[in-house]
Amino acid sequence: MPKVKTNRVKYPEGWELVEPTLRELQAKMREAENDPHDGKRKCEALWPIFKIAHQQSRYVFDLYHRRKEISAELFEFCLDQGYADRNLIAKWKKASFYSLFFHELM
């Protein structure tokens, strides 16, 4: 017999600290998605959406990798639930081209 799936999500410890900011960014995202784009090119209409998505991912990345304020479990939860972009964060974790280039020059 298959398991019955429920919509209940178990939030990890520390969720209360990041929830208000993530909810606020989601509200901004909804506004940007519903904003009329009369007279704008398609790419110009999408810029605010990409900006907010980047902001949201950067917030989660900074909390985990830079400030070390959230646990690995909460970080994975945010990635799994779509609060942050896993591929974008993977690019930020890699050493940048510029630091490698200038390190070799020295």
C-alpha positions, 0 to 999 in steps of 0.5 A: 500500500502506498504512503499517503502524502500530506501537505504538512512540512516539518520546519527545521530548527531556526526557521523562525529566524529566516522566515520573516525575511523570506516571506517578505521577499516572496511578497515582493516577488508576487508584486513583481510578477503581477506588475504590468509590463506595458511598453517594456521589452520581455527581458525588461519585464523579467529583470525585477523577478531575477533581481529578487530571486538573486536577493533571496538566494544570496540571503540564504547563502550568506546566512549559511556560508558567510555568517554561519548563523543557520544549520546545514539542515535548514540550508538544505531545507531552503534549497529543497523548498525553493527558497534559494537557487541551488545552481546559483549558490554552487557558482558562488561557492566556487573560486572566482576566475579573477582571484585565480587569475591574479593569484597566478600572476603574483 
